[in-house]
Amino acid sequence: MTNRIRRAVFGILFVLAASAAAAANVSIDGQRFLVVNGKRVFPFFFMLAPPADGRTPSGEDAWRELKQYGTVFHHCNVLPGKWDAAGEARIDKMLARSAETGLLCAVAIRDLDAPKPGDTATESELRRIISKYKDNPGLGIWKGSDEPEWGKVLPERCQRFYDIVHQMDRNHPVWLIQAPRGTAESLERYDRACDIAGLDIYPVSYPPGRHTLMPNKSLSMVGDYTRWIREIHHNSKPVVMCLQICWSGVAKPGRTLRFPTFPEQRYMSYEAIINGARGLLYFGGGYEECLNERDRALGWNWTYYDRVLKPVLDELKPGGPLYPALVVPDARLPVAVEGAKDVEFTVRETANAVFLLAAKREGSTVKVQFRGLPRWIREGQVLFEEPRKVAASGGAFSDWFGPNEVHVYRFANSSASRAEK
């Protein structure tokens, strides 16, 4: 049997196995974490992922490349005015490939996601599609209207979509992403129309901060918006922050094309987590105007992925030293920072370690001291800066922070340490 035939047979068997797989059950627990098939996760989202049949520059399956990051949702969309037989075939293919590779679709059909009052035809079609897809093993979540407040889509229409979905499918939540526009009052009107909240914010542009109307035009706006959307939803829903690969504000004619650097993307990702994000979305990987010649042929920004995004995701992925801290809530330890008012942090405690994730906003380089950690702590690793360590005494330690710098500390809870508690 030739290698080509072996690959073909393997592919057929894999598709058949995927088609027989059970539907994914996605829920939300009391600590606002997503739970997939009974397991708490910190998910990553891509809008868009590479094409369904896409390949990496080395020829590997593009979606399996992304699957290494654990629970991965991606935008399985049909644009406005495009819902027809071809649009349905597109969703069919994306769901089938998702089931095959282990990715999960965030199904977004723009012609069906906000039925107008009395539009029985749209509601009927929506019900048909929910019935068709709700048990598909490639389905993860239903995505409601995109940026509905900014797009002047009434909350009642979003609510109708939400109600119909949950009448028919209790195993997959509804997700809404808002634009960085509106007011707390105008956005709060959509609270009941989603299970997962989200907001997109793209700070990197010329001039800086083109995407925001708020006074802060720096990278730290990511933390401001993360707290803002959490508070709008009364800290009762998981928040997924949508971060920048590329977007229209840097890609349109007359604009200066610019991407976040590795330090910038790393800072934005960690600042969102520190401020309470329960998942991260990376937007613009398939934005055609942002692709070089090689990547345009592959349909995705593999250059940015290899240079910037992959190193960030490698720090956060399941199986890595930090991941256990991403799926537990903030610890109740009385930790405080002294020496600067612009160092943000979160403390997470697992059975084996105490983690402190800290990031400094813009400004000058400072030396700060953290206090209030367990007194048994003597030494901690600075993850991803190996072999650097910090020494602690009396529940305190000191370290330096530059502008937009991130440090991730892990203090192992060994048997000897526990004896000293």
N, C-alpha and C positions, 0 to 999 in steps of 0.2 A: 504494500500500500504506500503510495507516495505521500510526501509531507502535505501536499495540497489537499489530497483526499482526506487525510487524517484531520486536518484543520476543518474541512467542510463537515465531516461527520461529527467532530467535537462540537462545532457550532450548532448543528441541528439538535444534538442531544442536550446542549445547554439551554437552548430556547425552549425545548419541550419540558425540561425540568423547571425552568422559570415559569412557564405557563401554568404548571401544576402547583406552584408555590402558593402559600397562604398569603392573603392580603396583609399589608403592614397595618398595625394598630398604632396610631400616633395619638398621644394624650398629653396632658399637662398636669403636673403634680402640685401639691400644696406649696412648694417652694418656687414655683414658676419655672421649673425646668421642663423641657420636652422629654417625653418618655416614648421610646420606640420599641414595640414588642416587649414591654415590661422593663426595659433598661433605660435609666436616665442617661441623657446624652447632651453634649455640647455640639450643636450642628453647625456646618458651614453651608452657605448658599451661594450659588453662582447664577448670575443674570447677565448674559446667558452662559451656559456651559458650551463647550465645543459642539460641533454638529453631531447628530446621533451616530453617524458612521465615521466620525472624525478620528484622525490619527495624530499622534505626537510627532515632532520632527524626526524622531528615530524610528517611526513606523509602528509604535505600540498603540493599543486601543486607548483613545483619549479618555473615555469615561472610566475605564479601569484605573487609569492614572489618578483621577480625582478620588476614586473610591478608597484609596489608601488613607484618606482623612476621615474615615469613619462614617458617621451619618451625614450624607451629602444630599441636600435638596437642590434642585435646579428648576429654572423657569421653563415650563412646557407650555408655550404660549401660542395663541393665534391672535393676530392684530385686529383692530377694529375694521369691520367691513369685509373680513376674510373668512367668516365662518361658513363653510360650504363643505362639499365632499372632500375637497383637497385639504381643507383645514382639519377636518376630522381624521383623515388619513395621517396627517402630521402628528396629531396627538396619539393616535394608535401606535405609530412607530416609536415615538418617544417613550411611551409607557412600556412597550415591549422591550426596548433596549434598556430601560431603567430596571425592569424586572430581571433582565439577563445579567446586568452588571452590578446590581445592588444599589444604584442611585435611586432617589425618590423624587417624583415629579411634584412640583407646585403647579397645579393645573390652572392656567389663566386664559380663559376664553373671553376676550374683551366684549364681544357682542352679547354675552349672556350674564356678565357679572354684576349687573345693576338693573334689574327689570323695572320698567316704568309702571306706575299704577295702571291696572287694567290691561296690561300687555300679556294676555293669556298665551299668545303664540310663543313669546320668549320664555315664559315660565314653563310651558309644556316642553319646549326643547331643552331647557335646563334640567328638568326632571328626567328626561330621557337620558341625557348625558351622565347625570349622577348615577342613575340606575345601571348604566353601561359600565362605568369606570369604578364604582365605589369598592368593588372587591378585587380590583386589579392589583397585583403585588408591586407594581411600579408606582402606585399612587401614594403620595405622602401627605399633602395638604391641598386645600382649595384656596386659591388666591382671589380675593375680592377686587373691587375696582381699584385701579392704580391711581395713587395720589388723589383720592376723591374730593377732599376739601378744596384743594387748589384747582381741580378740574370742574368744580361746581356741580358735582354729583351729590344729590341730596342724601342725607343720612338714611332716610326712609327707604331709598332704593337699595342701599348697601344692606340695610337690615332685612329687606325682603330676600335678597340673595342668601344671607346668613340663615334665615329661618328655613328656607327651602332646603338648603344643604343639610341642616341638622335634623329636619324632619325625616330625611332619607338616609343619612350617613352619620352615625355617631362615632365612627372610628377615625375620622380625619378632621382636624380643626380648620378654621377659616383664618386667613392672614390678610391684614391690610397694611400697606405701606403709605405713609403720608410724605408730602414734600415739606421742606423746611420753610413753610409759609403758614399763614393763618395765626390764630391766637389760641391760647389754652382753651378758651370757651368754645371757639368754633370747632376745634379738633375733638373736644370732649364729646361732642354730639355723636361721634362715631364709636363711642366706647362699647356699646352693646352689640355692635355689628362685627366684632372680631373676637377671636380667641388668642391670637398672636398679634402684637402690635409691632410696627416698624416705622422707621424714618430714614430717608436717604440724605446724606450730607457729604459734599465733595469740596474740601477746602483748598485743594491744590490747583491754582490757576494764576494767570496774570491778567489783571491785578489780583493779589491775594484775596480770598474770601468772596469771589464773585457769586457763589451759590447761596450766600446767606444775607438776610436783611438785618441781622443782629449786629451789635457793635463789635463783637469779637470776630476778627477776620483771620485768626491764626488756627493752627491745627487743633488746638485745645477746644475749638467749637464742638468737636466730636463728643467730648465729655459733657458739655453744656446741653447739647441736644439729646444725649442719652438720658440724662436726668430729667430733662423737660418732658420727653414723651412718656417716660415712666410715671412721672407725677400726674400727667394728663390722664393716664389710665389708672391712677390711684395705686400704683405699684401692685396691681392685681393680676397683670398679664406678663408673660415673657415678652421681652423686647428684642428684636433682631435689628441691629444697626446695619444699614446699607452703606458700604464704604467704596471709595473710588479706585477703580483702575483707570477708566477714561470715561468722559462724558461730553455732551454737546458743548458745554461752556469752554472747552479747550480744543474742540475739534471742528467747530463751524468755520466757514471761510472768514478770514479776518481775525481769528483768534490764534493765540500762540499755543501750540500743542505741548502739553506737559503732563508727566506722570508722577505720582508719588515715588520718592526714592525708598530704598529699603528702610532707613531710619524713620522716615515719615510714615510709611505703611505700618511698620512695627509699632510706632507710638500710637497711631490712630486705633489699631486693633486692641492694644492693651488698655488704652484709655477707655474705650467702650466697655471692655470687660470690667475694669475697675469701677466704672460707674453703673454697672448692673446689667449689661447686655447678656442675654442667655443664648445668643447665637450671632454669627457674623455673616453678612452677605457682601460679596465683592462684585461690583457692577462694571460693565463695559469691556469685558474680555473679548466680546465678539463685535465691538463697535468698529465697523469697516474702515472709517476714516482714521482710526488709530493703529491700523495694522501695517507693518512693513510688507515688502513684496513676498517674502517667504511665508509669513503668517497669513497673508490674504489668501494664498492658495490653500492653506490648512483651515481657514475659517475661524481662527482664534489667536489671541495674543500670547503665543508661547514664549516670545522673547521676554515680555514682562513677567510671565509666570516663572521662568527659569531664573531670571536675575533678581526678582524682588519677592513675588508672592509665595513661591514654594519655600524659600527660607523662613518666611513668617509662619506659614502653615506647619512646617516641620517642627517648630517650637510648640505648637498648640495641639498636635494631632494625638489621637488615641495611641496608647502604648508608650508615649513620651513621658518624661519625668514630671511634667507640669499637669498633664491631663486630669489626674485625680482631683486636683484643686479646682478645676473648671466645672465639676459636677457636684460640688457641695456649696451650701450657702455661706455667706459671710460669717466668720466666727464671732463669738461674743466676747472675745478677749478685749481688754481695755487699752488697746494700742493707740498711741498718739505720736505725732511727729513734731519735733522742735527744730527751729532754725530756719524755717521757710513756711510761708502760708500757701504756696502753690505746688506742693508735692501731694499728689493724690495717691491713695493706696487702698487695697483691700487685703484682709487677712482671711485665709481659708485653712481649716484644720481637718486633717484626715486621720485615720487610725495610725498612720506611720510617720506623719510629719506635720509641721506647721509651715504654711507658705505665706509669704508677704509679696504682693505684686505692687510695685510703686512706679509712678511716672511723674515727671516734673513738667509743668507748663513752661511757656516761653519766659525769657528773662535771663538772669545771670546764673553763673555756676555757683552752687552753694554746697556747704557741708551740713548735713542734718543728722539728728539723732532720733531713732525710734525707741519709744519706751512702752512698757506694759506687756511685753511678751512673757511667756512662762519663764520662771527663774531658772529652770533646769537647762535652758538653752545656753550652750557655750560657744558653738561654732555653727556657721551656716554656709552652704554652697550658694554661690551666685550663678544660677543656672544660665547656660548659654554664654557664659564668660569664663569658662573653665580655663585654668585651675583656680580662679580667684575665689577667695572665701572671706567671710567677715567674722570677727570675734565678738562675742556678746558676754555681758556680765550684768547680773542683777536684772535681767529681763530687758536690757538695752544694748543697742549697738549704733555705730555711726557709719555714714558713707557719703560720698560725693554724688551730686547730680548736676549734669549740664542741661541746657534747654532742650525740652522734648526728649529727654533721656529716660529709658526704662531699665529698671533692675528687678530681677525675679529671684527671691531668696527662698531657699528650702532648708528648714531646720529638722533634721532627722530625729524621730522620736524613738530612740533605741531603748532596749531593756534597761541599760545602765541609766539613761536619762530619766526613764519613768520611775526608777527607784529613788531619784532625787526630788521628785515632786513634793 
